[in-house]
Amino acid sequence: MDKIIRILIIVFILGSCSKKEEFNIDKYKIVFLYGNWTTIDLLTGNLKIDHLGLQYKDKINFSNEEKLKIIKSFNKYGMGKKMNEVWCLDENSFMPPCNDEIWIYYNNKIQSKLVINFNYTINTFQWHNQEYRIVSFRNDINKLLENNRDFKRALDTLQKFQKQKKAIFL
């Protein structure tokens, strides 16, 4: 019995020493490419739209609560783990694809480039599945952005520009 307790203690100690990359503001940078033409730095709030000749820069103000939600989601879904390049594509997509991308930088070097198709669905029973975690993280970011007043304003600007361009071509 004493031997079993020693083994359990060793396993517990070794398990607690495993390297789990928690978010560190000094080391990580998260860039979110919403659709094919909107880029947002999720920590600084810098937003850039580059579409059909429109080059628009702005700043999205994230509340401390919103920043905390991003960090919690980052940690919850293990985004600190190096993944290189991962594509989560819907097999029924048509060209050109409309994708979101998440670029995770660690010490100013790209650690992971995650590409997620808009229509990609996930199986909720696959918690440990890498694609599930990536898509869930993207979904959390999308929810946060959809409720952000500054982001909505930037998308309105893009939509007005697209309507103007469409009117010119008709």
N, C-alpha and C positions, 0 to 999 in steps of 0.2 A: 504494500500500500504506500509506503514511504517513497518507493521508487517511482510510482505513478505520479505522486504529487510533485516530485522533483522534475519529472518529464513535463508535466503540465506547466510548471513555473517557467521552465526553459522555453517551451513553445510560446507561452504568453509574452515573455520578454523579447524573443526574436520576432514575434508578430507585431509587437508595438514598435519595433525598430525599423520596420519596413518603410521604405521611402514613399510617402504619399505627397504629391505636389499640391499643396494648398496655394491659393491665390496670394501673391505678394505684389503689391502695387509698384515696387521698385524693380521687379523682374519681368512682369508680364505686361503685354499690350494686346488688346483684343480689337481687331478691326472686323466690322460686319459689312459685307457687301449685300445690300438689299436689292433684289432684282439684279439687273445687269448694269445699272448705271448710278446707283446711290451708294456712297461709301461713308461709313460712320466709325469714328474711333470711339469705342464705348467707354473709354476712361476720360478723355478730354472733351468729348462731345463735338469734336470737329466733324462737320458734314460736308460732303462734296458731291455734286451731281454733275455728270458729264454725259449729255445725251443730245444727239442731233444738233450740235452746235451750242447748246446751252451749257455754259460752265458756271455753276452756281456754288458759292461757298457760304456756309453759315455755321452757327454754333447751336447745338442742342443743349439746353440746360437740363441736366439730370439732377434730381433731388438726391439727398443722401440715402433716402429709402430706396430709390431706384438703383443707385450704385450698389447698395447692399444686396439687392435682389440679384443683380448680375453676378456678383461675387459668390453668393450662396449657390446659385445655379451652376456656376463654374466648378465649385467644389463638389457639389452634389453629384454631378454627372462626370466627374473625373477628367475635366478638360485639360488639366495640367500634365496629363500623361502624353508623352510624345507619340503622335500618330502619323507623322509625315503627311501624305496626301490621301484623303479618303473621299470617295464619291458615293453619295446616296441618291441614286437615280431611279426614277419611275420607269419601268420597262415599256410603258405605253406613251412616253413623251414623244413629241414631234420636234423637229428642228425649226427654228433655233430654240434651244431650251431656255427656260427662264429659271434661273437658279439663285439661291442665296449662297453666300460663301462666308466662312468664318476663318480668319487668319489669326493664329495665335503666335505671338512673338515671345520668346524667352531670351532675356539679355540682348535685346535688339536683333535677334536672329529668328527667322521664321522657323517655328517648331512644328506647326500643323497647319495644313490648308484643307479645310473641310468644305465640300461642295454638296449642297442639298437641293434637289429639284423641288419646285413649289408643290407638286402633286404627290411627292413621296409620302407614303403612309408607313407607319411602324406597327409592329405587333407588340401590344402592351405587355405580353407575357415574357418578353425577352429582355429583362432588366439588365443582364450582364452583357448583352449584345452591344457592340461598339456603335452600330448605326442607331440603335434605340437611344443611347445616351447623347449622341451628336444631334439627332433630330429633336430630342426633348429640350436640349440646351437652346437650339435655334428657335423652337416654339416659345420658350420663356422670353427670349429676346424680342421676338415678334410681338408678343402680348404687351411687353413693356413699352415698345415703340408705338404701338397702335394707340396707347393711352397717353402718349406724351404730346403735349400741345405744340411744342416747337417742331417735332417731327411731322405732325399733321400739316403744319403750315408749309414746311418744305415740300411735302408731297403735293399740296395744293398748287404751289408754284410750278412744279413739274407738270401737273395736269393741265394748267392754263397754257403753259408753253407748248405742250403737245397738241392742244386744240388749235392754237394759233398756227403751228407748223402744218397741221392737217388742212386748215382752211386755205393756206397758201398753195398747197399742192392740188387742191380741187378746182 
